[in-house]
Each structure stands twice: as C-alpha cells, then as structure tokens.
Amino acid sequence: MNTPTATRILTTAAALSAIALPALAHPGHLATAGFLDGAEHPLTGLDHLIAMITVGVYGATIGGRALFAVPASFVAAMLAGGLLALFGVDLPLVEPMIYASVVVLVLLCVMPMSRNLWIGAVFAGWFGVFHGFAHGAEMPADASALGYALGFVLSTAGLHAVGLGLGLALHRLLGRGEETRRLG
C-alpha cells in the first residue's frame, strides 16, 4: 500500500470520527440517547482496547483488501453480537473469549501463515461477536439501542483506524511494506 492510500484511509477515519462530535453539542440528540455510553465502552476496558487496535494492526499486516475487510468483519460481527445481547440470547464464555481475542489476534499478527484475508476476516468476525455481546449486555437501561450501537461502532472503527496506522507505520519502519503488499 502506498503512502497516499494509507494517508487517505487514516484521514477518512479521522474525518468520520470528527463528524460525529458536533451532534453531541445539541441536547436531545445522540448524547442523551446512549451514544456517549456506547462510544465510551470500547475505550474503558484494556482488553477491548488492545483487541480492537490489534484488529487494525492485523489488517495492516495482511495488507491489500484486508485493510478494510478485517476491521469490517469485526464491526459487522460485533453488531450481530450486540443484537444477540439485546434480544436476551445467552452466549457462553464471553469474557474468556474476549481475553482469548487479545492473545490470538496478537499471535496472528506475527505468524506468517496467518497473513490471509479469509483467515483474518474469520478470526476478526469470531471475536467481534463476543466483543459486541459484551457491549450490548452492558448497555444502560435508559439508552437508545441505536445511539448506543452507533457510539460503539464509531469508537471501534476509530480504534481499528489507529491500529491500521500503527501497523502500516511498523511495516514501513521494519521494511516489510513490499512483503505485506504481496501477501494481501
């Protein structure tokens, strides 16, 4: 991936995050409907924070279409997991799977045989379900599900963008940029 493309991805992610901020200044909008609670949730647990940034790093490690597909797989599955929680479905092993996601995603970043778009999308999606379930299960009772979901989706996407930026920078620093492009 060339520098202008990486710059465009990061600039777009930052712009999308900034667009949401003006909506918070008006009373009665997303801020009171749970948006802030949803946006805060991925940022308050170290396990969520590390896993979501690592999803971006992993996408950058694979390169190519995985820059978008791996984080998108996580976000889509996270929404599905959040819906499972909202509908009262019992999902076992949520916390152990969240902890496992941190370890497994970090390992996938450093294992050459895991640099495959499909492997990345499947693992990101699998763990996204559990992270989303945790988000949905911890939604405040008075929050709007839509505002809350929008908050945790945007916050998660921002963390993925940070991870993509870190991953691309690390690969450039370590001289693996060309290898990453070939593998993606």
C-alpha positions as CSV (number, residue, x, y, z in Angstrom):
1,M,0.0,0.0,0.0
2,N,1.4,3.3,-0.9
3,T,1.6,6.3,1.4
4,P,-1.1,8.4,-0.2
5,T,-3.6,5.5,0.1
6,A,-2.7,4.9,3.8
7,T,-3.0,8.6,4.4
8,R,-6.4,8.7,2.8
9,I,-7.6,5.8,4.9
10,L,-6.5,7.5,8.1
11,T,-7.8,10.9,7.1
12,T,-11.2,9.4,6.2
13,A,-11.4,7.6,9.6
14,A,-10.4,10.8,11.4
15,A,-13.0,12.9,9.5
16,L,-15.8,10.4,10.1
17,S,-15.0,10.5,13.8
18,A,-14.9,14.3,13.8
19,I,-18.3,14.5,12.0
20,A,-20.0,12.8,15.0
21,L,-18.7,15.3,17.5
22,P,-20.9,18.3,16.5
23,A,-24.0,16.1,17.1
24,L,-23.1,15.9,20.8
25,A,-23.4,19.6,21.3
26,H,-27.2,19.6,20.8
27,P,-29.3,18.5,23.7
28,G,-31.7,15.7,23.0
29,H,-29.7,14.1,20.2
30,L,-27.4,11.1,20.3
31,A,-25.6,12.1,23.5
32,T,-28.8,11.6,25.6
33,A,-29.8,8.5,23.6
34,G,-26.8,6.5,24.7
35,F,-24.2,7.5,22.1
36,L,-21.6,8.6,24.6
37,D,-22.1,5.4,26.7
38,G,-21.6,3.3,23.5
39,A,-18.6,5.3,22.4
40,E,-17.0,5.1,25.8
41,H,-17.4,1.3,26.3
42,P,-14.7,0.1,23.9
43,L,-12.3,2.7,25.4
44,T,-12.7,1.8,29.1
45,G,-11.6,-1.9,29.1
46,L,-8.0,-2.6,28.4
47,D,-9.0,-6.0,26.8
48,H,-11.3,-4.3,24.4
49,L,-8.9,-1.5,23.6
50,I,-6.0,-3.9,22.8
51,A,-8.1,-6.3,20.8
52,M,-9.6,-3.5,18.7
53,I,-6.4,-1.8,17.9
54,T,-4.8,-5.2,17.2
55,V,-7.6,-5.9,14.6
56,G,-6.3,-2.9,12.7
57,V,-2.7,-3.9,13.1
58,Y,-3.6,-7.4,11.8
59,G,-5.4,-5.9,8.8
60,A,-2.3,-3.9,8.0
61,T,-0.1,-7.0,8.5
62,I,-2.1,-8.8,5.8
63,G,-2.3,-5.8,3.6
64,G,-4.4,-5.3,0.4
65,R,-8.1,-5.7,0.8
66,A,-7.6,-6.8,4.4
67,L,-7.0,-3.2,5.4
68,F,-10.8,-2.8,5.1
69,A,-12.1,-6.4,5.2
70,V,-10.6,-7.4,8.6
71,P,-11.9,-4.4,10.6
72,A,-15.2,-4.5,8.7
73,S,-15.7,-8.2,9.6
74,F,-15.1,-7.4,13.2
75,V,-17.6,-4.5,13.2
76,A,-20.3,-6.4,11.4
77,A,-19.9,-9.4,13.8
78,M,-19.8,-7.0,16.7
79,L,-23.1,-5.6,15.7
80,A,-24.6,-9.1,15.5
81,G,-23.2,-9.9,18.9
82,G,-24.7,-6.7,20.3
83,L,-28.1,-7.7,18.9
84,L,-27.8,-11.2,20.5
85,A,-27.4,-9.5,23.9
86,L,-30.2,-7.1,23.3
87,F,-32.6,-10.0,22.4
88,G,-31.6,-11.8,25.5
89,V,-29.7,-14.7,23.9
90,D,-27.3,-16.5,26.3
91,L,-23.8,-16.6,24.8
92,P,-21.4,-18.6,26.9
93,L,-17.8,-17.9,27.5
94,V,-18.0,-14.2,26.6
95,E,-15.2,-12.9,29.0
96,P,-12.8,-15.8,28.3
97,M,-13.3,-15.3,24.5
98,I,-12.6,-11.6,24.9
99,Y,-9.4,-12.4,26.7
100,A,-8.5,-15.0,24.2
101,S,-9.1,-12.5,21.4
102,V,-6.2,-10.3,22.7
103,V,-3.8,-13.3,22.7
104,V,-4.9,-14.8,19.5
105,L,-5.0,-11.6,17.5
106,V,-1.5,-10.6,18.7
107,L,-0.2,-14.0,17.7
108,L,-1.9,-13.8,14.3
109,C,0.0,-10.5,13.6
110,V,3.3,-12.3,14.0
111,M,2.6,-15.6,12.4
112,P,3.4,-15.6,8.6
113,M,1.0,-18.4,7.8
114,S,-1.9,-16.3,9.2
115,R,-1.5,-13.5,6.6
116,N,-4.5,-14.4,4.6
117,L,-7.6,-12.3,4.0
118,W,-10.1,-15.1,4.9
119,I,-8.3,-16.2,8.0
120,G,-8.2,-12.6,9.1
121,A,-11.9,-12.0,8.4
122,V,-12.9,-15.2,10.1
123,F,-10.9,-14.6,13.3
124,A,-11.9,-10.9,13.5
125,G,-15.5,-11.8,13.0
126,W,-15.5,-14.6,15.5
127,F,-14.0,-12.4,18.2
128,G,-16.2,-9.5,17.1
129,V,-19.3,-11.4,18.1
130,F,-18.1,-11.7,21.7
131,H,-16.9,-8.1,22.0
132,G,-20.3,-7.0,20.6
133,F,-22.2,-9.2,23.0
134,A,-20.3,-7.6,25.9
135,H,-21.1,-4.1,24.6
136,G,-24.8,-5.0,24.2
137,A,-25.1,-6.7,27.5
138,E,-23.7,-3.6,29.3
139,M,-25.9,-1.1,27.5
140,P,-27.6,1.2,30.1
141,A,-31.3,0.5,30.5
142,D,-32.3,4.1,29.6
143,A,-30.1,4.2,26.5
144,S,-31.4,4.1,22.9
145,A,-30.1,0.9,21.3
146,L,-29.5,2.8,18.1
147,G,-27.5,5.7,19.7
148,Y,-25.5,3.2,21.8
149,A,-24.7,1.0,18.8
150,L,-23.7,4.0,16.8
151,G,-21.4,5.1,19.6
152,F,-19.6,1.7,20.0
153,V,-19.3,1.2,16.2
154,L,-17.7,4.6,15.7
155,S,-15.4,4.2,18.6
156,T,-14.4,0.7,17.5
157,A,-13.8,1.9,13.9
158,G,-11.6,4.7,15.3
159,L,-9.6,2.1,17.3
160,H,-9.3,0.0,14.2
161,A,-8.0,3.0,12.2
162,V,-5.4,3.6,14.9
163,G,-4.3,0.0,14.6
164,L,-4.1,0.3,10.8
165,G,-2.0,3.4,11.2
166,L,0.3,1.7,13.7
167,G,0.5,-1.5,11.6
168,L,1.4,0.4,8.4
169,A,3.9,2.5,10.2
170,L,5.5,-0.6,11.8
171,H,5.8,-2.4,8.5
172,R,7.3,0.7,6.9
173,L,9.7,1.1,9.8
174,L,10.7,-2.6,9.6
175,G,11.0,-2.6,5.9
176,R,8.1,-5.1,5.4
177,G,5.9,-2.9,3.2
178,E,6.6,-4.7,0.0
179,E,6.1,-8.1,1.6
180,T,2.8,-7.0,3.1
181,R,1.6,-5.9,-0.3
182,R,2.4,-9.2,-1.9
183,L,0.7,-11.2,0.8
184,G,-2.6,-9.1,0.6
